[in-house]
Every structure is written in structure tokens, then in C-alpha cells.
Amino acid sequence: MAKQISEKAKYSGRVLICSGGRFESQANAQIREAIMSGWAECFGEENVIAANISGAAASIKYLKPTIIFAIGSYLPESTYFGEVCREAKKVGARTVFWATEDPYEQDANYRIADDFDVVFSCERWGSNFYTRKDVWHLPLAACQRLHYRPIDETVERTIDVLFCGVAFTNRKDIVRGLLPTLRNLNIKIVGPGWGELGVGFSDARIEKDQLVQFYQRSKLVLNLGRSLHFENKRFMIAPSTPGPRTYEAAAAGAMQVFHEDTYELRDYYTKEEIPSFSNKRDFDRLLERYLDDNELRLETAKKAQARTMAEHTYGHRIRQALDLMKEEGFLS
């Protein structure tokens, strides 16, 4: 959504953020916390309230918010949004859903399509596959409070290449293609499913704070998309928008190399901020250029971090959403 946002705008009203189905993942819980910070930046912390979806309808009756903002997954049948939207209409509140799991659950979007005034999808290509109007693309982002870290130039970077994340099939295929090069480096590839590949690979799960420490000790951080689709069989939509880790790692000061299947990354970062590769030959060229050039790596990481804090925080995304809703007549 390429439009000028009102950077210093402050908004009046009260926002109720609801999510949290029975099986909400820890990753979704962290994204919810980050999104709340963006709303608080616009409305003030005292005007932003979070409620579990199971109690959100009752909260609406009592709080009478201006905006109901639901986020996360619409797939679990145990998560029912209809009651929340009905109560919102009784108090005159606008209802918004931000689908943060598109396109991996796209076939199930009928569960929220008729209830909300506005739907935002984190996936640009997937936003075209809703059978309703008033659906717009809104990518995920970084949170200054949760993800930003000053770049410490004195830390010794002992890890040549880092990746943290589940070993989805597409990620394993990419890494196997790079193995002849990776075997000669000090690597740390961490996450469920990697251990079988041997030295430098681990099945461990690591917490966010530990991941930031790894970022600070790594020369290059691999950015690999995921391929786990829960309900995406009807149109088999291939993801195009960079995931939240892209913005989070940049905010933390990581020097990333991005594996691209599409070129949408260039809508957010230049090649001087986050370089990309498509195959082993490209990857080897990036290693030759960046691995032993501390000054260039530092300069590149600083550029990506600066871009993130200037354009890609949740405060920016919420302002984009609010400005668009105002432009389309959903907010006065």
C-alpha cells in the first residue's frame, strides 16, 4: 500500500483488540503484542485494550470501543468472530480483521468474510482471493520496543551464517543446495527438523531474546520463506510478501541475505539494505562480497535498520490502515 502516512497523527477513540483462539501459536501471541504497540502509538496506551475472543463480546458492551480490531488466524473453528461483530454494530463500532496468516489458510477466509467492515491481509497476492469488497494489503512489520536493538560494533561475530526457524520442506531444499558452501563455514541453523543434517544444525527452539543475541554474533542471517500450508488447496496461492521476521531481524541490526521467489522485497528494501539470492551461485557471490568485509556488512545492516524504523514499524502500519479507512469513508 504505497501511500503517504500521517506520521505524527494522533487519533481519538478506544480500540479493542481481540484474538487468541484456544490453539493460538506463540508466534501469533508475539505478533499481537507488537500490533498492540502500534495502536498504542496512535491512540495512547490507555485507549487500547486487549481481550480474548471468548470474552470480547462482553467487553464491547462495557467498554463501547470505537474500533474492534481482530488479528491472527481465522482457521480454528473454535474461534468465532460473528458474536463480536454483532455486538460491535450495536455500539456503532467499526470492525476490522487483519489476517496475519495469509495465504496459508486462504481457503478458510469465508469464516470472517461476511462479518467485518474491513479486511486487511498480510499477503499482497492473497488479498485478491477474497469474495468480498473492502479487502486491502497490509504487510506485517517490526515493533520498536520488542525488536529494535542498537548495533554494537564491538561484539565479535563468530557465526558466519545463521538461520532460525522450522525446517519446512522448501527451506530444506534451499539449504541442501547451499550445503557445499555452508560445510566450509561456521554455521548455526536452528529449529525443529534441522538436526538430521549434521554439524552446525540443531533441532532446538530458541526464545526471542536469545535470537537477538545470535543476530548480534552473526555475520550473515539467512532469510527463507515458509511452505507449510494449512488450508490453501483451492487456489494454491504462493506467498509473495516478506514475512515479519524480515522486519524484525532488520530492526535488531541483522545483516540479512534474502532468498527470493518474488521481487516484492524491493517494495520495502533496496539491494543495498537487504541483498538477495536465488541459487547457490548468487549466494556464493554474496559471501565473497560481504563475509569478510566488516565495514560493508555493518553499513548494510545500519541501512536496513534505518529503513525499518523509518517505514516498517507497526505504528506505520496502523497509520496506513487508519488513513485508508478514513479515505474510504469507514472513519470520520
N, C-alpha and C positions, 0 to 999 in steps of 0.2 A: 504494500500500500504506500505508494510514493506520493506523499503529500506533506506539506509543511505543518508541523505540530506547534501548538501554543505552549512553548517551553515553560513559561513561568505561570501558566494559567492555574488558578485555584477554583475549585468548584464547591458549590453549596449542596447540601443534602446528606442523606445517610445511605450507606451501601451495606447490603447483607450478602456475604459471600458464602455459598453453600456447595458442599461436595462431600466426599467421604463415605462412599458405599462400604458395605461390610468387607469387601476384599480390596480396598484401595491399596495400591502399592506404596512403598516408602518413597519411591521417586515422585509419585503424584503428590504425596503429602509435602515434600520439599518444594515442589513447584507451586503448590497452593500457598505456602508461606511466603515464597518470593513474590507471587502475584499480589498478595495482600499488601506487601510493602509498596508496590506501585500505586495501589488505590490510596493508601495512607499518604503517599507523597502528594496526591491530588486533592484529597478531601480532609486530610488530617486523621491521625490515628483514632481520635475519639469518635469519628463518624464511620469507621469501618469495623464491622462485626462479622465474625465467622460463626457458622452453625453447621452441624452435621445435617445431612439431608433428611435424616429421620425426624429431626425436631425443627426443621426450618419453617414449616407452615405455621406452627405455633408461634415461632419467633416473629414472623411477619405481622401477625395480629397485634402483638405487643409493641413492636418497635416501629411499625409503619415506615419502612425504608423507602427511599426514592428509587433505588435500583436494586434488583435482585440479580446477582452475578453468579451463575453456576459454572463450575470448571471441572475438567478432568475427563473421565470416561463415561460414556453413555451405554456401555455394553452390558454390565451386570443387571439382570432382571430384578435383583433385589434393590436397585437404586431407581426410585420412581420420582420423576420430576413434575408430574401432572398436578398433584395437590399443591405444590409450591407455587406454580404459575397461576392456579385458580385463586389462591389467597392473595397473590400479588395484584391481580386485577381488581380485587375488592378494595384495596387501599390505593389504587391508582399508580402502582409502581411499574416501571419498565423492567422487562425480563430479558436477560442476555445469557447466552451459553457460549463458553469458549471451549471448543473441542481440542483438547491438548494431546489426544491420542490418534488423530487422523494421520495417515489414511488407514491405519492398521485395523480399525474397527468399522470402516466406512459402510459396510452393508447394514449395520445396525442403527444408522442415524435416524431412521424412521421413529425411533423411540423418543426423540426430542424435537423432531422437525416441525410438529404442529403446535407445540406448547409455547415456544419462546418468541418474543417480538423480533429478536435479532440473534443470528448465529455467527460467531467468528470461528474460523478453522485455522489451526496452526500450519496447515498444509496448502500451499498455493494450488497445486493441480487438483487435490481432493476437494477443494471448495467448490469446484464446478459440478460436483456429483450429488448435490442436494436437490430434492424435488420440491423446492420452495424458493421464494424470493427473500431478499434481505439476508444474504449469506456473503461474508467478506473474509478475505485472507488476513490473518494477524499472526505473524510468526512469534515464537517464544523468544526469550531474552535472558538477561542476567540480572541479578539483584546486587546492588552496590553493597548492602550490609552483609549478605551471605557469601558472595563470591569474590568481591574485589580484594586484592592484596597488593600492597606496594611491591614493586620488583626490587628484590635485594640482589644487587650486583656482586656482593661479596660471597654469596653461597656457592660452594663448589658443586658443579653439575656433573655428577658421577654416572648418571644414566644417559646413555646415548639416545635411546628410543623408548618411549613409554606409551603404553595403551592400557586403559582400564575400561572394562565393560564385558558383558556376557558374550561368549563365543558363538554368536549366531552363524548360520551356515555361510552367508555371504562374507562375513568378517574372516572366517577361517580360510575361505578360498583366497581372499586378498593376501592374508598373511602368509599362506603357503607359497604363493607366488613370489613373495619377498624373502623367503627363508634363505636362499643362497647368500643374500646380502646381510640379513639380520644375524646369521650364525657367526659373523665376524665382528659383531658389535656387543657392547654391554647393554642388553635389553631387559625391560621389565614389562611383560604382557600379563595383565592380572584380570581375573574374573572367572566365573563358573564356566567350565568346559575347555579351558586352555591348557591345563596341566599335562595332558597327554602328549603335547608337542615337545616336552623336554626342558632342557636348561634354559632359564630365563622366562619360563612360562609358569603360571600359578593359577590354581582354582580359587584362590582366596577372594573374599569380598572385603572391600575397604570402605571406611567411613569418609564422609566429605572432607573433614579436616585433614585426614591422612592423605587424601588425594591431592589436596592443595600443596602439602609438603612434597609430594612426589613431583608435582608440576615444577616446584622451585628447584628441585635437584635434577631435572631432566633437560637435555639439550633440545630434543625434538619430541613433540607429542603427536601421535597418530590420531587422526580424526576419521573414524569409519562409521558409516551409517548402519542401520539395523535392518533385518529382513523377517522378523517374527510378525506374521500377520494373523490376527485372531479371527476377524470377520472381514475379509477383503477378497472374496472369491467372485463376486458378481462382475466387477469391472477390472479387478486385479490392478489397482492403482499403484504405480511406482512412486515412492516418495521423492519429492524434489526439493523441499525446503530444508535447510540445515537444522539439525536438532538443537535442543537447548544447551547441550554440552559445548557446542561451538562457542557460544557467547560466554558461558560460564568459565571455560578454560582461558579464553582471551582476557576476561576480567581479572582472572587470577595471575596473569602475567606469563602464561604458557606460550611458547613458540610452537605453533601448530603446523602440520602438513596434512592437507585435506584430501582424502580420496573422493574424487567427484565422478558421479554418474550423470549429473546435470551441471549446468553452469549457473544455477540460481545463486550459488555462493557469491558471485560477483555483484549481486544486487546489494550485498551487505558489507563485503570486504574486498579490497584490491589484492592483487597478487603480491604486492609489497607488504601487505599486512598478514595475509594467510596464503602462502603458496599451495598449489595443488598438484596432484599427480594422478595418472590414470593407469599406469603399468609400472613394472619393475624398472624399465629404462628411465622413465621420468623420475621415479623415486631415487635411483642412484645419482641422477644429476642434482637433485635437491640435497642429497647427502654431501656430494662433492662441494657444493656451494656453501652450505650452512654449518655442517657438523663441526668443523674446526675453526670457524670464524666467530669467535665470541662476540665481537663488536657488532657484526651484521645480525646475529641472532638476537642480541639484546635490542638493537634498533627495530627489528621486525616485531618483536613481542611488544615493545612500547607503542608502536603504531597501532597494532591490533587492540591493545588495551585502551588506548585513547579513543579509537573509533567506537569501541563498545560503550564506554562511559558517556560518549557524546551522542550516541544514536540508538543504542540497543539495550537499554535497561527496561525493566517493567514499568517504570514511570513513563518512559517514552511510549510504550505500547498502550498503556491505559489512556494516555492523552490522545493517541491516534484513534482509539476506539471511541472515545467521547466526542472528539471533533467530528468523526464520521457520522455518529448517531445524531449529533446536532444538525449537521449538514443535511441529513436525510429526514429530518423532522421528528425524530424519536425523542429528542430532548429540547427543552426550550433554553 
